[in-house]
Amino acid sequence: MRQLMFQDDQQFWFETLRNLGLAVYGGSDVGEVVATASRVTSGDYDSWHDAWLSTAERLEAEARASHPVSARDGLLRASTYYRAAEFFLHGDPGDPRIDHAYERGVACFRNAVVQLPGITPVEIPYEGTVLHGYFYRAAGAGPKPTLVMHSGFDGAAEELHFFGATGGQERGYHVLTFDGPGQPAAIHRDGLTFRPDWENVVGPVLDFLTGLPGVDPARIALLGVSLGGYLAPRAAAYESRLAAVVALDGVFDAVSALTAHLPIPHDEVVRRAAAEHDEELDRMIAKAREQSPTLRWACDHGRYVTGASTDRRFLAEYARYNLHDGSAEKISCPVLVCEATADLFYSATEESDPRRLYRHVRAPKKLVSFTEEEGGDAHCHPGAVRLAVARVFDWLDDTL
């Protein structure tokens, strides 16, 4: 969408828009977001943290002194602002501000959702530890269709409350949200970094889900947001228990969003990033970071969630997150691929990642574009959350 704030910093604007979009399901308030962002100095991560933390702390204090409904609403919004506060700090994993804001945000969210019907925090057994998430039980008796949701490179299970989970619950779906390896709860609590073979994450999640009462095992769908648009299709290629998969938005080769910022071809970046030493490429990445707020943030966060020691090693690791191996062709369940026509990361052209994914899928499939006219042309459609939720669940209704 057109940048209404931070005209010289697309990444700060996108995160502001992302927080604005959550207002439609109670995850923020427009005036709070605009007032907070107005106190931020463009490109200054400390300024961003301080402004959002101040808003979160003020709102949490007021909420905890309020009557029950007001307290619930305030704590939900505070959880969003705490999450925003630590978003850009991951270049230094030892920064104590990261864990402080994260833990406060999760505490606010959990204190709020206990007041809402049918929402329960869950722990999903996974390789000697657990994955953290939430189960949203739809009203009424009898088996229900279920949507499993996870985010991507930087989103949290708590954010999914406002980005589809409550929308599914009110439509008669059970919804299971979770943070997998590399995602916030797994990183903060167990240090679990990302892995590209996401079927080995979704498998244990489905084992847990199918043991819950009221879940129809024949009607389970999986939805992945952002990088989840690679992770979910990858899992669906090897997990026969899924009846449908949604890529919101589609990703075919994740690292292409970052190699586009470098002055050499994509394939050359991927090849050279894997070398033991490449000082010239290191200098290219350092220069590109200075010029691109998106690459600067992505490399800092990428080292944090993959455990890579340098930006170049992160790019080498991230290059593994692709569907060139024929996995997309192995998906047998129906697939919904979404795209944003002005995506910050993957532009909507015939060679864009969503369309590359769509072309490679052999199963029944549908491609849905979100446009500027609809207010949905930004990555994952934060300007049109209710429209995105409606289109996804209408397709699930027809498919399941």
C-alpha positions in Angstrom: 0.0 0.0 0.0 1.0 3.6 -0.4 3.3 4.7 2.4 1.5 7.1 4.6 4.3 7.2 7.1 8.1 6.4 7.0 8.3 7.3 3.3 12.1 6.6 3.3 11.8 3.2 5.1 9.5 0.6 3.6 10.2 -1.9 6.4 9.1 0.5 9.2 6.0 1.4 7.1 5.1 -2.3 6.5 5.3 -3.1 10.2 3.2 -0.1 11.0 0.6 -1.2 8.5 0.8 -4.7 9.9 -0.1 -3.4 13.3 -2.9 -1.2 11.9 -4.4 -4.2 10.2 -4.9 -6.1 13.4 -7.4 -3.5 14.6 -10.2 -5.2 12.7 -10.1 -8.1 15.1 -9.2 -6.1 18.2 -5.4 -6.5 18.0 -4.7 -2.7 17.9 -6.5 0.6 17.7 -5.8 2.9 14.8 -5.1 6.0 16.8 -2.8 4.1 19.2 -0.7 2.8 16.2 -0.5 6.2 14.5 0.4 8.0 17.7 3.1 5.5 18.5 4.6 5.4 15.1 4.7 9.2 15.0 7.2 9.1 17.9 9.6 6.8 16.0 12.7 8.1 14.2 12.9 6.4 10.8 15.5 3.7 10.7 16.3 3.9 14.4 15.6 0.5 16.0 16.0 1.8 19.5 13.5 4.6 18.8 11.0 2.0 17.5 11.5 -0.2 20.6 11.1 2.7 23.0 7.9 4.0 21.4 6.1 0.7 21.2 7.2 -0.4 24.6 5.9 2.8 26.1 2.5 2.4 24.5 2.4 -1.3 25.6 3.3 -0.6 29.2 0.8 2.3 29.5 -2.0 0.2 28.0 -1.3 -2.8 30.1 -1.3 -0.8 33.3 -4.6 0.8 32.4 -6.1 -2.5 31.3 -5.2 -4.3 34.5 -7.0 -1.6 36.5 -10.1 -1.8 34.3 -13.3 -3.8 34.4 -13.2 -7.3 32.8 -14.2 -6.6 29.2 -12.1 -3.4 29.0 -9.2 -5.3 30.6 -9.5 -8.1 28.0 -9.6 -5.6 25.1 -6.7 -3.6 26.4 -4.5 -6.6 27.1 -5.0 -7.9 23.6 -3.8 -4.6 22.1 -0.9 -4.4 24.6 0.2 -7.9 23.4 0.5 -6.6 19.9 2.5 -3.5 20.9 4.9 -5.6 23.1 5.5 -7.8 20.1 6.2 -4.8 17.9 8.6 -3.4 20.5 11.1 -6.3 20.2 10.7 -6.9 16.5 13.8 -5.1 15.2 16.2 -6.0 18.0 17.2 -9.5 16.9 20.6 -8.4 15.5 21.8 -8.8 19.1 20.2 -12.0 20.4 21.5 -11.2 23.9 19.7 -7.9 24.2 17.6 -8.3 27.4 14.9 -6.1 25.9 13.9 -8.9 23.5 12.8 -11.4 26.2 11.3 -8.8 28.4 8.9 -7.5 25.7 8.2 -11.0 24.4 7.3 -12.4 27.8 5.1 -9.4 28.7 3.3 -9.7 25.3 2.5 -13.4 25.8 1.4 -12.8 29.4 -1.0 -10.1 28.2 -2.4 -12.2 25.5 -3.0 -15.3 27.7 -4.6 -13.2 30.4 -7.0 -11.8 27.8 -8.0 -15.0 26.0 -8.9 -16.9 29.1 -12.0 -14.6 29.1 -12.9 -15.7 25.6 -15.0 -18.8 24.9 -13.3 -22.0 23.6 -9.6 -20.8 23.5 -7.1 -22.9 25.3 -3.2 -22.7 25.3 -1.7 -26.0 24.2 1.6 -27.8 24.4 2.3 -30.1 21.4 4.9 -32.9 22.0 7.8 -32.4 19.6 11.2 -34.1 19.6 11.7 -34.2 23.4 10.1 -30.8 24.0 6.9 -29.1 23.1 5.6 -26.6 20.6 3.4 -23.8 22.1 0.1 -22.7 20.6 -3.6 -22.3 21.1 -6.7 -24.4 20.3 -9.9 -22.6 19.3 -12.9 -24.8 19.7 -15.9 -24.0 17.6 -19.3 -23.9 19.3 -21.8 -26.8 18.8 -21.6 -30.5 19.0 -20.3 -33.0 16.5 -17.1 -33.3 14.5 -15.9 -30.0 13.0 -13.5 -29.2 10.2 -10.2 -27.9 11.6 -7.7 -25.3 10.3 -4.1 -25.6 11.5 -2.3 -22.2 11.2 1.3 -21.2 11.6 3.1 -18.0 10.6 6.4 -17.7 8.8 9.8 -16.0 9.2 8.8 -13.6 12.0 5.2 -13.9 13.0 3.8 -15.4 16.2 0.9 -17.7 17.2 -0.5 -14.9 19.2 -0.8 -12.7 16.2 -2.7 -15.4 14.3 -5.6 -14.8 16.8 -6.3 -11.6 14.9 -5.3 -13.0 11.5 -7.7 -15.9 11.0 -8.1 -17.9 14.2 -11.1 -16.0 15.6 -12.5 -15.6 12.0 -12.4 -19.4 11.7 -13.9 -20.1 15.1 -16.9 -17.9 14.4 -17.4 -19.7 11.1 -17.7 -23.1 12.8 -14.1 -24.3 12.4 -11.8 -25.5 15.2 -8.5 -23.7 14.7 -5.1 -24.8 16.0 -2.3 -22.2 16.0 1.3 -23.0 16.9 4.8 -21.7 16.8 7.2 -24.2 15.1 11.0 -24.2 15.2 12.4 -20.8 14.4 9.2 -19.0 15.4 8.9 -17.0 18.6 7.9 -19.4 21.3 10.3 -22.1 20.0 13.2 -19.6 19.8 12.5 -17.9 23.2 11.7 -21.0 25.2 13.9 -23.8 23.7 16.2 -22.1 21.2 14.8 -24.2 18.3 15.9 -22.8 15.0 14.1 -23.1 11.6 14.2 -26.2 9.5 13.1 -26.5 5.9 11.6 -30.0 6.1 8.4 -28.7 7.7 6.6 -32.0 7.3 8.5 -33.2 10.3 7.0 -30.3 12.3 3.4 -30.6 11.0 3.4 -34.4 11.5 3.6 -34.2 15.3 1.1 -31.3 15.3 -1.4 -33.5 13.4 -0.7 -36.4 15.8 -1.7 -34.1 18.7 -4.7 -32.6 16.9 -6.3 -35.9 15.8 -6.3 -36.9 19.5 -8.6 -34.0 20.4 -12.3 -34.6 20.7 -14.6 -33.2 18.0 -11.9 -33.0 15.3 -13.0 -34.5 12.0 -9.8 -36.2 10.7 -11.0 -36.1 7.1 -11.4 -32.3 7.2 -8.1 -30.9 8.4 -6.5 -28.0 6.4 -3.1 -26.2 6.9 -2.5 -22.5 6.4 0.9 -20.9 6.4 1.5 -17.1 6.5 4.4 -15.3 4.8 7.4 -17.8 4.8 4.6 -20.2 5.8 3.6 -20.0 2.2 6.6 -22.2 1.6 6.5 -24.2 4.8 2.8 -25.3 4.5 3.0 -26.5 0.9 6.3 -28.3 1.7 4.5 -30.1 4.6 1.5 -30.9 2.4 3.7 -32.6 -0.1 4.6 -35.3 2.4 1.6 -35.3 4.8 -1.4 -37.3 3.5 -3.6 -36.4 6.4 -4.2 -32.9 5.1 -7.4 -32.2 3.1 -6.3 -28.8 1.9 -3.5 -26.3 2.1 -3.4 -22.5 1.9 -0.3 -20.5 1.1 -0.8 -16.9 2.3 1.1 -15.8 0.3 2.8 -18.4 -1.9 6.6 -18.8 -1.7 8.6 -21.0 -4.1 12.2 -19.9 -3.4 12.4 -17.9 -0.1 15.8 -16.4 -0.5 14.9 -14.8 -3.8 13.3 -12.0 -1.8 16.8 -11.1 -0.4 19.0 -11.9 -3.4 17.1 -9.3 -5.3 18.8 -6.6 -3.2 22.3 -7.7 -4.4 24.0 -6.6 -7.6 24.7 -10.2 -8.9 22.4 -12.9 -10.2 20.3 -15.0 -7.8 22.1 -18.3 -8.7 25.5 -16.7 -8.2 24.5 -15.4 -4.7 23.3 -18.9 -3.7 26.4 -20.6 -5.0 28.9 -18.1 -3.4 27.0 -17.8 -0.1 27.8 -21.5 0.5 31.5 -21.0 0.2 33.8 -21.2 3.2 35.1 -17.7 2.5 33.9 -15.0 0.1 35.0 -11.5 1.3 33.7 -9.8 -1.9 30.2 -11.2 -1.3 30.4 -10.2 2.3 31.2 -6.6 1.3 28.3 -6.7 -1.2 25.9 -7.8 1.5 27.2 -5.1 3.9 26.7 -2.4 1.3 23.3 -3.6 0.3 22.3 -3.7 4.0 23.1 0.0 4.2 20.9 0.8 1.3 17.9 -1.5 2.0 16.0 -1.4 5.3 14.4 -4.7 4.4 17.7 -6.5 3.8 19.1 -5.0 7.0 16.2 -6.3 9.1 16.0 -9.7 7.3 19.6 -10.5 7.8 19.6 -9.5 11.5 16.4 -11.5 12.2 17.6 -14.3 9.9 20.7 -15.0 11.9 18.6 -15.0 15.0 16.1 -17.6 13.8 18.4 -19.9 11.9 21.4 -19.7 14.2 23.7 -18.5 11.4 26.9 -16.7 12.5 27.0 -14.2 9.6 24.7 -12.6 7.1 26.3 -14.7 4.3 25.8 -17.9 6.2 22.2 -17.0 6.8 21.7 -16.5 3.1 23.2 -19.9 2.5 20.9 -21.5 5.0 17.8 -19.6 3.7 18.6 -20.8 0.2 17.5 -24.3 1.3 13.9 -23.1 1.7 12.7 -23.7 -1.8 10.5 -26.1 -3.8 13.0 -26.8 -6.7 13.2 -30.4 -5.6 9.7 -31.3 -7.0 7.9 -31.1 -3.7 5.1 -28.8 -5.0 4.3 -31.4 -7.7 3.8 -34.0 -4.9 1.0 -32.2 -3.2 -2.2 -34.2 -3.7 -4.7 -32.1 -1.7 -6.4 -28.9 -3.1 -4.2 -25.8 -2.8 -5.1 -22.1 -2.4 -2.2 -19.8 -3.4 -2.6 -16.1 -2.5 -0.6 -13.2 -3.9 -0.3 -9.4 -3.2 0.1 -7.3 -6.3 2.6 -4.8 -4.6 4.3 -7.3 -2.3 7.4 -5.8 -0.6 9.2 -9.2 -0.9 7.7 -11.0 -3.9 6.3 -8.9 -6.7 3.2 -10.2 -8.5 4.5 -11.1 -12.0 4.5 -14.3 -14.0 7.9 -15.0 -12.4 6.9 -14.1 -8.9 7.0 -16.7 -6.1 3.3 -17.1 -5.7 2.8 -17.8 -9.4 5.8 -20.1 -9.6 4.3 -22.1 -6.8 0.9 -22.1 -8.5 2.4 -23.3 -11.8 4.2 -26.2 -10.2 1.2 -27.5 -8.3 -0.5 -30.4 -10.0 -3.3 -30.9 -7.5 -6.6 -28.9 -7.7 -5.6 -25.3 -7.2 -6.8 -21.7 -7.1 -4.8 -18.4 -7.3 -6.3 -15.4 -5.6 -4.8 -11.9 -6.1 -5.2 -9.0 -3.6 -5.0 -5.6 -5.2 -4.5 -2.0 -4.5 -8.1 -1.2 -5.2 -9.1 -3.6 -2.4 -6.4 -2.3 0.0 -4.9 -5.7 0.0 -1.8 -5.3 -2.2 0.7 -5.4 0.7 2.5 -8.6 1.7 0.0 -11.0 3.3 -2.7 -8.3 3.1 -2.5 -6.4 6.4 -4.7 -3.7 4.9 -7.5 -6.1 4.1 -7.5 -8.7 6.9 -11.2 -9.3 6.9 -11.3 -9.7 3.2 -8.4 -12.1 3.3 -10.1 -14.1 6.1 -13.3 -14.2 4.1 -11.7 -15.4 0.9 -9.7 -18.1 2.7 -12.6 -19.6 4.7 -15.1 -19.3 1.7 -12.6 -21.4 -0.2 -12.2 -23.9 2.7 -16.0 -24.1 2.9 -16.2 -25.1 -0.7 -13.2 -27.4 -0.6 -13.9 -29.3 2.7 
